[in-house]
C-alpha cells in the first residue's frame, strides 16, 4: 500500500487495535474497528494526520471492535460496513457474551441504541471504493459468523485480520456462534494462499507477516 498511512490506536479494557488507513494523495481514510471509548481519540488522530474519513469498517461485531462505531459514524457522517451475518451483534452486542442487552449498561455503563440507517452490508470478494485504498473484503467465519478481513496488494500487500489471525495465535471460537471448524476453513481458504510478505495488522497485539505465522504459528502450521 505505497503512499498510504496505516496508523494504530489501542483502545479500551480489551486493548483492541483500531486502524486509521489513509490515502495521502487524496487526504481520505477509513477507520477499522473503533473500540471502547475511542471516538475522541480517532477524531484526534484523523485531524493530526490531516485525513477525512469516508467509512467505518468492522471486521466483526464483537463489542471491543464496534463500541465507538455509531458515535463516529454520526460525527463523521459516514457509513458503517459490517457483514450481515454479524447483524445480530450490532442489534445486541451483549449477545456476544451470551448476555441480554440490558447487561451492557449493568456491566459496562453502555446504553446501546444505535441508529441502523448508516449500516451497510459487505460481501466476500467485494472491492471497497472508499479512499481509493483497494481494500477487498474476504468473509472469514469462525470467530463470529460474519467475521471478515480486509486485504490489499498495491506493491506492499496487507491484511487487516481482525480476530482471525494474531501473532502466534488465532481468534477464540468458544463464544456464542463461534466455530473452530469454520475458522480453520477460513484460515486455509483466505490466509494460507497469501504471499509470505503480506503484512498482518491484527485486532489485538503486534503486527506480523503471513510468512512468520506460516512458519511459527502452531494453528496455521497444521493447515
Secondary structure, 3 states (H helix, E strand, C coil): CCCEEEEEEEECCCCEEEEEEEECCCCEEEEECCCCCCHHHHHHHHHHHCCEEEEEECCCCCHHHHCCHHHHHHHHCCEEEEEHHHHHHHHCHHHHHCCCCHHHHHHHCCCCCCCCCCEEEECCCCECCHHHCCCEEEECCCCCCCCEEEEECCCCCEEEEECCEECCEECCCCCCCCCHHHHHHHHHHHHCCCCCCCEEEECECCCEEHHHHHHHCHHHHCC
